[in-house]
Amino acid sequence: MPKKKKEKVLVLATRNPGKVKELKALLSDLDLEVKSLDDFPESPKVEETGKSFFENAFQKAREIALATGHLAMADDSGLEVDALGGAPGIYSARYAGEGAGDEENIRKLLKELEGVPLEKRTARFRCVIVVYHPSGHWFKAEGVWEGLIAPEPRGEGGFGYDPIFLIPELGKTAAEISLELKNKLSHRAKALAEMKYKLPSFLEAI
């Protein structure tokens, strides 16, 4: 019986250059050639119509795997604030409306939390990763980063909601810590660690 050809390419279902660079660095120790959608210009633009981080990640990973014929990885992530019933959630990137930037999103969030004491401003960043093979096999990984929403933005690093995401044990926001430390603590780092742990046995099984 001929030996099964092992998958050697992993396509990241994103065109975001910052995310591609970050993920390629974090996945550099894998025995896979990591590519992005820029390597597959014909691949479709996947609309995020899911009702959860998982649904959005699954949708993206599946469509890109089927379009490229390679193993594909997609993630969806965002901020969940308990005092706002889990909002902004899947709408984190466009909380203040389509085309809104980080500053507008932060401003809207802080306005909605006016009068809420710090101890009740509990929140978390959540990241869900889905790895999908064209054969239909897939798995998911998840990471969560718990914190509080600071009363005002602090720090120059990071992006998105980092300037108001306070890490209680450090007394600093995610925008005030080094990228090296963030890549150990963050929701995406945790989800990637789980993904890398599960990947070898997944590749053996397909």
C-alpha positions as CSV (number, residue, x, y, z in Angstrom):
1,M,0.0,0.0,0.0
2,P,1.5,3.4,-0.9
3,K,2.4,5.6,2.0
4,K,0.0,8.4,2.7
5,K,1.5,11.8,1.6
6,K,1.8,14.0,4.7
7,E,0.6,17.6,4.6
8,K,3.5,20.0,4.4
9,V,1.7,23.4,4.0
10,L,-0.3,25.3,6.6
11,V,-2.3,28.3,5.2
12,L,-3.1,31.1,7.6
13,A,-6.6,32.4,6.7
14,T,-5.6,36.1,7.0
15,R,-4.2,38.9,4.9
16,N,-3.3,41.0,7.9
17,P,0.5,41.5,7.6
18,G,0.9,42.1,11.3
19,K,-0.9,38.9,12.2
20,V,0.9,36.9,9.5
21,K,4.3,38.0,10.9
22,E,3.3,37.3,14.5
23,L,1.9,33.8,13.6
24,K,4.8,32.8,11.4
25,A,7.2,33.6,14.2
26,L,5.1,31.6,16.8
27,L,4.8,28.6,14.4
28,S,8.4,28.6,13.1
29,D,9.3,25.4,15.0
30,L,6.6,23.4,13.2
31,D,7.6,21.0,10.4
32,L,5.3,22.8,8.0
33,E,5.7,25.6,5.4
34,V,3.5,28.4,6.8
35,K,1.8,30.5,4.0
36,S,-0.8,33.2,4.1
37,L,-3.7,34.2,1.8
38,D,-1.2,36.5,-0.1
39,D,0.3,33.3,-1.5
40,F,-3.2,32.4,-2.8
41,P,-4.5,35.5,-4.4
42,E,-7.5,33.6,-5.9
43,S,-8.8,32.5,-2.5
44,P,-12.2,33.9,-1.5
45,K,-12.9,36.7,1.0
46,V,-14.7,34.9,3.8
47,E,-17.5,37.0,5.4
48,E,-17.7,36.5,9.2
49,T,-21.4,35.6,9.7
50,G,-21.1,33.3,12.7
51,K,-22.7,33.9,16.0
52,S,-19.6,33.0,18.0
53,F,-15.8,33.1,17.8
54,F,-15.8,29.4,17.0
55,E,-18.3,29.7,14.2
56,N,-16.3,32.5,12.5
57,A,-13.0,30.6,12.9
58,F,-14.5,27.4,11.6
59,Q,-16.1,29.2,8.6
60,K,-12.8,30.8,7.6
61,A,-10.6,27.7,8.1
62,R,-13.0,25.4,6.2
63,E,-13.5,27.7,3.2
64,I,-9.7,28.4,2.8
65,A,-8.8,24.7,3.2
66,L,-11.3,23.8,0.5
67,A,-10.2,26.7,-1.8
68,T,-6.5,26.1,-1.5
69,G,-6.4,22.3,-1.1
70,H,-4.1,22.7,2.0
71,L,-4.4,22.5,5.7
72,A,-5.7,25.9,6.9
73,M,-5.7,27.7,10.2
74,A,-8.1,30.5,11.2
75,D,-8.7,32.3,14.5
76,D,-11.3,34.7,15.8
77,S,-10.8,36.6,19.0
78,G,-12.2,39.6,20.9
79,L,-13.0,41.1,24.3
80,E,-15.8,40.0,26.6
81,V,-16.9,42.4,29.4
82,D,-19.0,40.9,32.1
83,A,-20.8,44.2,33.1
84,L,-21.9,44.5,29.4
85,G,-23.2,40.9,29.2
86,G,-20.2,39.7,27.3
87,A,-20.1,42.6,24.8
88,P,-18.4,43.6,22.5
89,G,-17.6,39.9,21.9
90,I,-17.5,38.9,18.2
91,Y,-18.1,42.6,17.3
92,S,-14.9,43.8,19.1
93,A,-13.2,45.1,16.0
94,R,-16.3,47.1,14.9
95,Y,-17.9,47.9,18.2
96,A,-18.2,51.6,17.4
97,G,-19.5,50.9,13.9
98,E,-18.1,49.6,10.6
99,G,-14.7,51.3,9.8
100,A,-14.3,52.5,13.4
101,G,-10.7,52.5,14.7
102,D,-9.2,51.4,18.0
103,E,-9.7,54.8,19.7
104,E,-13.4,55.0,18.8
105,N,-14.0,51.4,20.0
106,I,-12.2,52.2,23.3
107,R,-14.1,55.4,23.8
108,K,-17.5,53.7,23.3
109,L,-16.6,50.9,25.8
110,L,-15.4,53.3,28.5
111,K,-18.5,55.4,28.1
112,E,-20.7,52.4,28.6
113,L,-18.8,51.5,31.7
114,E,-19.0,54.9,33.3
115,G,-19.9,54.6,37.0
116,V,-19.0,50.9,37.2
117,P,-16.4,50.3,39.9
118,L,-13.1,48.7,39.0
119,E,-13.8,45.4,40.8
120,K,-16.9,45.0,38.7
121,R,-15.2,45.7,35.4
122,T,-14.0,42.1,34.9
123,A,-13.3,41.1,31.4
124,R,-11.3,38.6,29.2
125,F,-9.8,38.3,25.8
126,R,-10.8,35.1,24.1
127,C,-9.2,33.4,21.1
128,V,-10.5,30.4,19.2
129,I,-8.4,28.7,16.6
130,V,-9.7,26.1,14.1
131,V,-7.4,24.0,11.9
132,Y,-9.2,22.4,9.0
133,H,-7.9,19.8,6.5
134,P,-9.5,19.6,3.0
135,S,-10.5,16.0,3.8
136,G,-13.0,17.4,6.3
137,H,-11.0,16.6,9.5
138,W,-10.6,19.5,11.9
139,F,-9.8,20.5,15.5
140,K,-10.1,23.6,17.6
141,A,-8.0,25.2,20.3
142,E,-9.0,28.0,22.7
143,G,-7.2,30.5,25.0
144,V,-8.5,33.0,27.5
145,W,-6.7,36.0,29.2
146,E,-8.5,37.3,32.3
147,G,-8.3,41.0,33.4
148,L,-10.1,44.2,34.2
149,I,-11.1,47.2,32.2
150,A,-9.0,50.3,33.3
151,P,-10.8,53.6,33.8
152,E,-8.6,55.2,31.0
153,P,-6.2,54.1,28.3
154,R,-2.5,53.6,29.4
155,G,0.5,52.5,27.4
156,E,1.8,52.8,23.9
157,G,2.2,49.2,22.9
158,G,-0.1,46.6,21.5
159,F,-3.3,47.3,19.5
160,G,-7.1,47.1,19.8
161,Y,-8.2,47.2,23.5
162,D,-4.8,46.6,24.9
163,P,-4.5,50.1,26.5
164,I,-7.5,49.5,28.7
165,F,-7.0,45.8,29.4
166,L,-5.6,45.8,32.9
167,I,-3.6,42.8,34.2
168,P,-4.3,42.8,37.9
169,E,-1.3,40.8,39.0
170,L,1.0,43.1,37.1
171,G,-0.9,46.4,37.8
172,K,-0.3,47.2,34.1
173,T,-2.3,47.3,30.9
174,A,-1.6,45.0,28.0
175,A,-0.2,48.1,26.2
176,E,2.3,48.7,29.0
177,I,4.1,45.3,28.9
178,S,6.7,44.0,26.5
179,L,5.7,42.1,23.4
180,E,7.7,39.2,24.7
181,L,5.7,39.0,27.9
182,K,2.4,39.5,26.0
183,N,3.3,36.6,23.8
184,K,3.5,34.4,26.9
185,L,0.3,35.6,28.7
186,S,-2.1,36.4,25.9
187,H,-5.2,34.5,24.8
188,R,-3.7,34.0,21.4
189,A,-0.5,32.6,22.8
190,K,-2.5,30.1,25.0
191,A,-4.7,29.1,22.0
192,L,-1.6,28.6,19.8
193,A,0.1,26.5,22.5
194,E,-2.9,24.2,22.6
195,M,-3.0,24.1,18.8
196,K,0.7,23.2,18.6
197,Y,0.2,20.5,21.2
198,K,-2.7,18.9,19.3
199,L,-1.3,19.3,15.8
200,P,1.2,16.3,15.6
201,S,-1.4,13.7,16.5
202,F,-3.9,15.3,14.2
203,L,-1.5,15.2,11.3
204,E,-0.7,11.5,12.0
205,A,-4.4,10.7,11.9
206,I,-5.4,12.4,8.6
